[in-house]
Amino acid sequence: MGTGYRPPSAGTAQTLVLIGLIFQLIFALLFLFIVGVLGIIAASAATTLNGVGGVNTGFLYVFPIIGIIFGLIAFLFIWLVYTKSYQRIKNGEYERAKGATLIFGILCLIFAGVIPGILYIIAYVKLGDAVNEMRNPPGMTPGYMPMGQPMGQPMGQPMGAPPAAPMSAPAPAPAPGPAAAPMCPRCGQPGTWIAQYGRYYCYTDSQYL
């Protein structure tokens, strides 16, 4: 953002994404090596043992292959989340990281682990809070407009409110009018003192006296 201010929610979101990446790495290793590699080794051993009897053991390779595919998908997600979400949060690009984090959270719930998906969705919510905190940094009262504040209007005063008069400058007393109001020569009614022009005015005949 270039302001030097880092919202607290941004740090929380970055931590959640990092924890999600760690869980994703664990899931990827489990699928790739435990289910995939060890599964293929076990299937090969079973094929060797049953080869003499002619038993078809090809179906035993299905689950290890699926495990390897899921493991590779998880590693791909780790790279995407790190570059499109974690790095953007670290660089202060909270608005750009927000959408990517939500998408990865939903996809992870389907393909790459429930726990990372939940963590990414929570991080998405915290990124929304970080964007709001950037728009209302500390010292700014929510509900007021810190930008575009009229000159002479104190910070924190609602928009549209008249500027407060300086405390050290009391308002000058209005200039007193003449002792007696003159009568209008046309209607005979007393005139009304207009302090702005320093003259009397007859509202009946619409003329100054």
Residue pairs with C-beta under 8 A, 6 or more apart in sequence:
1 92
1 93
1 94
1 134
2 92
3 134
3 137
5 134
5 137
6 92
7 94
7 129
7 130
7 133
7 134
8 133
9 126
9 127
9 129
9 130
9 133
10 89
10 92
10 94
10 126
10 127
10 130
10 133
12 123
12 126
13 89
13 94
13 97
13 101
13 123
13 124
13 126
13 127
13 130
14 86
14 89
14 90
14 123
16 119
16 120
16 122
16 123
16 126
17 81
17 85
17 86
17 89
17 101
17 119
17 120
17 123
18 86
19 119
20 81
20 108
20 115
20 116
20 117
20 119
20 120
20 123
21 78
21 81
21 82
21 86
21 116
23 113
23 115
23 116
23 119
24 74
24 77
24 78
24 81
24 108
24 112
24 113
24 116
25 74
25 78
27 74
27 112
27 113
27 116
28 71
28 74
28 75
28 78
28 112
29 71
30 71
31 67
31 68
31 70
31 71
31 74
32 67
32 68
32 71
32 72
32 74
32 75
33 71
34 67
35 63
35 64
35 66
35 67
35 68
35 70
35 71
36 64
36 65
36 67
36 68
36 71
37 64
37 68
38 64
39 60
39 61
39 63
39 64
39 67
40 61
40 64
40 65
40 68
42 60
42 64
43 57
43 60
43 61
43 64
46 57
46 60
47 57
47 58
47 60
50 57
70 111
70 112
73 111
73 112
74 111
74 112
74 113
77 104
77 107
77 108
77 111
77 112
80 104
81 100
81 101
81 104
81 120
84 97
84 100
84 104
85 97
85 100
85 101
85 104
85 120
85 123
88 94
88 96
88 97
88 100
89 97
89 127
94 127
94 130
94 131
94 134
95 131
97 127
98 124
98 127
98 128
98 131
101 120
101 121
101 123
101 124
101 127
102 120
102 121
102 124
104 117
104 120
105 116
105 117
105 118
105 119
105 120
105 121
105 123
105 124
106 117
106 121
107 117
108 114
108 116
108 117
108 120
109 117
109 118
109 121
110 117
136 142
136 146
140 146
140 156
141 156
143 158
144 156
144 157
144 158
144 159
145 159
146 155
149 155
149 159
150 159
150 163
152 163
153 161
153 163
154 163
154 164
157 163
157 164
165 171
174 195
175 195
175 198
177 193
177 195
177 200
178 193
178 200
181 190
181 191
181 192
181 193
181 200
182 190
182 191
182 200
182 209
183 189
183 190
183 191
184 190
184 191
184 202
184 204
184 205
184 207
184 209
186 202
186 204
186 205
186 207
187 202
187 204
187 205
189 202
189 204
191 200
191 201
191 202
191 209
192 200
192 201
192 202
192 203
193 199
193 200
193 201
194 200
194 201
194 208
197 208
199 208
199 209
200 208
200 209
201 207
201 208
201 209
202 208
202 209
